[in-house]
Amino acid sequence: MKRKMMIDTITFRPSLLSTIKFFLFFTCLLSLLLYFWSTLGSWVYLALAVIPLLGIIAFGKPLIFLQQVVIGEDKTITIRYWFGKGHTEKILTALYEIAVKDDEIRSYRFNIQGNLFQVSPCVYERGEELETILKPFLKEKQISVKPAHFG
């Protein structure tokens, strides 16, 4: 089974359902506060509008910079955004660090052609499959381990 996974090219896309829900929530909240500000004229609503604006920025970034991970049949990783061919390198060459929290790997960090990327399997659809593909490369190379500082 593992051998078959490395024969085909596999594309992993981020799971965006919760991101889209929060983005729409903050967009509606911002619209509501701006409506109250324009009709009631109170500057308090405009000041409160900063909070959903920060939420829109935070949850809009993954939608704008949609990072896809493609694992090639020749053990390469390609990280690309909406358009373009992306950045490609051999997994063993590009993998330089992992982030660990509670003895669990939270993310893999790659240096591809001088560009630094972080891939967190929990963010992607079929993230368990992505992790089973990347984990064997840790045994083949001495990888730096850093503690993860995110939730």
Helices and strands as residue ranges (DSSP letters): H 2-7, E 10-12, H 17-40, H 43-48, H 50-64, E 68-71, E 76-80, E 87-90, H 91-94, E 95-101, E 104-112, E 115-119, G 121-123, H 127-134, H 136-140, E 144-147
